[in-house]
Structures are given as structure tokens and as C-alpha cells.
Amino acid sequence: MTVEIPAELEQYLRQELSKGEYRSEGELILDAVRVLRELKARHEGLRQDIHAAIAQSDRGESEPLDIEAIRAEGRERLTGQSKES
């Protein structure tokens, strides 16, 4: 397979290769395609979750958000992350 890469992306590829994490352009491109596939799968999963939540709400099966609980969870996550860093 032959692929033409725009100059700005080629420059990015060369920068990544120079870091030594990848042995070849092919290895870097294969990793990029794997990441793209995973990202698309995650996005599709999120879309499905959103559609399910909308349908649940349309059926009147949703509950109001507890803003204080959400804030507390956010604070807990931030505090936990700052301790790990």
C-alpha cells in the first residue's frame, strides 16, 4: 500500500521517529491506525450510551442530577489525581 502524506504530517512522523519509541515509519503508522480504531470504538460506545440515556429520559425513567454529589465526586477525583502525581 502506498500512502501520500502531507508535509506537516510527515514532519510530525519524523519528529516521533526521532524520539526512538518506534523502529520504523511502518511501526509508527500501524500504531496510529490501532489508536484510531480504538478511538472510533470508544466514540461508538459513547454514542450508544447517549442514545440509550436519551431513550430512558424520553420514557420518564431518568432522575434529576444531584449536583452536590457530582461536585463531591469531582473533588475526590482531583484530590486523588494530585496525590498520584
C-alpha positions as CSV (number, residue, x, y, z in Angstrom):
1,M,0.0,0.0,0.0
2,T,1.3,3.4,-0.9
3,V,0.2,6.4,1.0
4,E,0.9,10.1,0.3
5,I,1.4,12.0,3.5
6,P,1.1,15.8,3.6
7,A,4.3,17.7,4.6
8,E,3.1,18.7,8.0
9,L,2.2,15.1,8.9
10,E,5.4,13.8,7.5
11,Q,7.3,16.3,9.7
12,Y,5.3,15.1,12.7
13,L,6.1,11.4,11.8
14,R,9.8,12.3,11.6
15,Q,9.7,14.0,15.0
16,E,8.1,11.0,16.6
17,L,10.6,8.6,14.9
18,S,13.5,10.7,16.2
19,K,12.3,10.1,19.8
20,G,13.2,6.5,19.4
21,E,9.9,5.0,20.5
22,Y,9.3,3.4,17.1
23,R,11.8,1.4,15.0
24,S,10.3,2.4,11.6
25,E,7.7,4.5,9.9
26,G,5.6,1.4,9.3
27,E,5.5,0.6,13.1
28,L,4.5,4.2,13.9
29,I,1.8,4.2,11.3
30,L,0.5,0.8,12.4
31,D,0.3,2.1,16.0
32,A,-1.6,5.2,14.8
33,V,-4.1,3.1,13.0
34,R,-4.6,0.9,16.1
35,V,-5.2,4.1,18.2
36,L,-7.7,5.4,15.6
37,R,-9.6,2.1,15.6
38,E,-9.7,2.2,19.5
39,L,-10.9,5.8,19.4
40,K,-13.6,5.1,17.0
41,A,-14.8,2.2,19.0
42,R,-14.9,4.3,22.1
43,H,-16.8,7.0,20.3
44,E,-19.3,4.5,19.0
45,G,-19.8,3.2,22.6
46,L,-20.4,6.7,23.8
47,R,-22.9,7.3,21.1
48,Q,-24.8,4.2,22.1
49,D,-24.7,5.2,25.7
50,I,-26.0,8.6,24.9
51,H,-28.9,7.3,22.7
52,A,-29.8,4.8,25.5
53,A,-29.8,7.6,28.1
54,I,-32.0,9.8,25.8
55,A,-34.4,7.0,25.3
56,Q,-34.5,6.3,29.0
57,S,-35.2,10.0,29.7
58,D,-37.9,10.1,27.0
59,R,-39.6,7.2,28.8
60,G,-39.5,9.2,32.0
61,E,-37.1,6.8,33.6
62,S,-34.4,9.4,34.5
63,E,-33.7,11.1,37.8
64,P,-32.7,14.6,38.4
65,L,-28.9,15.2,38.7
66,D,-27.5,15.5,42.2
67,I,-25.2,18.5,41.6
68,E,-23.6,18.3,45.1
69,A,-22.8,14.6,44.6
70,I,-21.3,15.3,41.2
71,R,-19.1,18.1,42.7
72,A,-18.0,15.9,45.6
73,E,-17.0,13.2,43.1
74,G,-15.1,15.7,41.0
75,R,-13.3,17.0,44.1
76,E,-12.4,13.4,45.1
77,R,-11.1,12.6,41.7
78,L,-9.0,15.8,41.6
79,T,-7.6,15.2,45.0
80,G,-6.8,11.6,44.2
81,Q,-5.0,12.6,41.0
82,S,-3.0,15.3,42.7
83,K,-1.8,12.7,45.3
84,E,-0.8,10.3,42.5
85,S,1.2,12.9,40.6
